[in-house]
Amino acid sequence: MPRTPIQTDAAPAAIGPYSQAIRAGNMVFLSGQIPLDPVAGTLVDGDIQAQARQAFENLKAVCEAAGGSFDHVVRLGLYLTDLSDFAHVNAVMQEYFTAPYPARSTIGVAALPRGAAFEVDAVMVLD
């Protein structure tokens, strides 16, 4: 099965040897997005909610570049450097997703790239 890379300037460029997303058949595997401003390439200012919103906006841009939307997301991975921020991130997630919600894991991590407090990745299935 061929793998097709997905790339958009509406989300931060990959900061390593990976693609923003890869499409294989009707599945799209989206790489992790941290709260980088896609133009400036710097972390957004603000609290965990501001960081989560920017990361979700970046993920949304990659979904759209692949021909989908958050309605096509079947799985999310959330990564937090402080699990006490869990409720704040949940509140932001509900701004972007509606029931039925994607399957999800939330993982506490020691650190994230560029000093981010939040990262999100996803799997999307297109019709």
C-alpha positions as CSV (number, residue, x, y, z in Angstrom):
1,M,0.0,0.0,0.0
2,P,1.5,3.4,-0.9
3,R,2.1,6.0,1.7
4,T,1.3,9.5,0.8
5,P,2.8,12.4,2.8
6,I,0.5,15.3,3.8
7,Q,2.0,18.8,4.2
8,T,0.5,22.2,4.8
9,D,1.9,25.6,5.5
10,A,-1.1,26.3,7.7
11,A,0.6,24.1,10.4
12,P,4.2,24.2,11.7
13,A,6.7,22.5,9.5
14,A,8.1,19.2,10.8
15,I,11.0,19.8,13.1
16,G,12.6,16.5,12.4
17,P,12.7,13.6,9.9
18,Y,8.9,13.0,9.8
19,S,5.8,14.1,7.9
20,Q,3.0,16.2,9.3
21,A,0.8,13.2,8.3
22,I,0.8,10.1,6.2
23,R,-2.1,8.7,4.3
24,A,-2.3,5.0,3.7
25,G,-5.5,3.9,2.0
26,N,-8.4,5.6,3.8
27,M,-6.4,6.1,7.0
28,V,-4.4,9.2,7.9
29,F,-1.9,9.1,10.7
30,L,-1.2,12.6,12.0
31,S,2.0,13.4,13.8
32,G,2.1,15.2,17.1
33,Q,1.3,18.9,17.1
34,I,2.6,21.2,19.8
35,P,1.5,24.8,20.2
36,L,3.8,26.4,17.7
37,D,2.6,29.5,15.7
38,P,2.9,28.2,12.1
39,V,4.1,31.5,10.8
40,A,6.6,32.6,13.6
41,G,7.6,29.0,14.5
42,T,7.6,29.9,18.2
43,L,5.5,28.7,21.1
44,V,2.3,30.7,21.6
45,D,2.1,32.8,24.8
46,G,-0.4,31.9,27.4
47,D,-1.7,29.2,29.7
48,I,-2.3,25.6,29.0
49,Q,-5.7,26.4,27.4
50,A,-4.0,28.8,24.9
51,Q,-1.4,26.1,24.2
52,A,-4.1,23.4,23.7
53,R,-6.1,25.6,21.4
54,Q,-3.0,26.3,19.2
55,A,-2.1,22.6,19.1
56,F,-5.6,21.7,18.1
57,E,-5.7,24.4,15.4
58,N,-2.4,23.0,14.0
59,L,-3.9,19.5,14.0
60,K,-7.1,20.8,12.4
61,A,-5.0,22.3,9.6
62,V,-3.3,19.0,8.8
63,C,-6.6,17.2,8.9
64,E,-8.0,19.6,6.4
65,A,-4.9,19.3,4.2
66,A,-5.5,15.6,4.1
67,G,-9.1,16.1,3.0
68,G,-10.8,15.5,6.3
69,S,-11.9,17.2,9.5
70,F,-12.2,16.5,13.2
71,D,-15.4,14.6,12.4
72,H,-13.1,11.9,10.8
73,V,-10.8,11.6,13.8
74,V,-11.1,8.2,15.4
75,R,-8.3,8.3,17.9
76,L,-6.4,11.1,19.8
77,G,-3.3,11.0,21.9
78,L,-2.9,13.8,24.4
79,Y,0.5,14.4,26.1
80,L,0.8,16.7,29.1
81,T,3.8,17.7,31.1
82,D,1.5,18.4,34.1
83,L,-1.5,16.1,34.5
84,S,-3.1,18.7,36.8
85,D,-3.9,20.5,33.5
86,F,-6.1,17.6,32.4
87,A,-9.5,19.3,33.1
88,H,-8.4,22.5,31.3
89,V,-7.4,20.4,28.2
90,N,-10.6,18.5,28.3
91,A,-12.5,21.8,28.3
92,V,-10.6,22.9,25.2
93,M,-11.1,19.6,23.5
94,Q,-14.8,20.0,23.8
95,E,-14.6,23.2,21.8
96,Y,-13.3,21.2,18.9
97,F,-15.0,17.8,19.1
98,T,-18.6,16.6,19.6
99,A,-20.0,13.2,20.5
100,P,-19.3,10.6,19.6
101,Y,-15.8,11.6,20.8
102,P,-12.7,9.9,19.4
103,A,-11.0,7.2,21.4
104,R,-8.3,8.8,23.4
105,S,-5.3,8.3,25.6
106,T,-3.9,10.9,27.9
107,I,-0.3,10.5,29.0
108,G,1.8,12.5,31.4
109,V,5.3,13.1,30.1
110,A,8.5,14.6,31.5
111,A,9.1,17.0,28.7
112,L,7.9,17.9,25.2
113,P,9.7,19.6,22.2
114,R,10.5,23.3,22.5
115,G,9.3,23.4,26.1
116,A,5.7,22.9,25.2
117,A,3.3,21.8,28.0
118,F,0.9,20.0,25.5
119,E,1.0,17.9,22.4
120,V,-1.7,16.1,20.4
121,D,-1.6,13.4,17.7
122,A,-4.4,11.6,15.9
123,V,-5.6,8.9,13.5
124,M,-8.3,9.8,11.0
125,V,-10.4,7.6,8.7
126,L,-11.7,9.1,5.5
127,D,-14.8,7.8,3.6
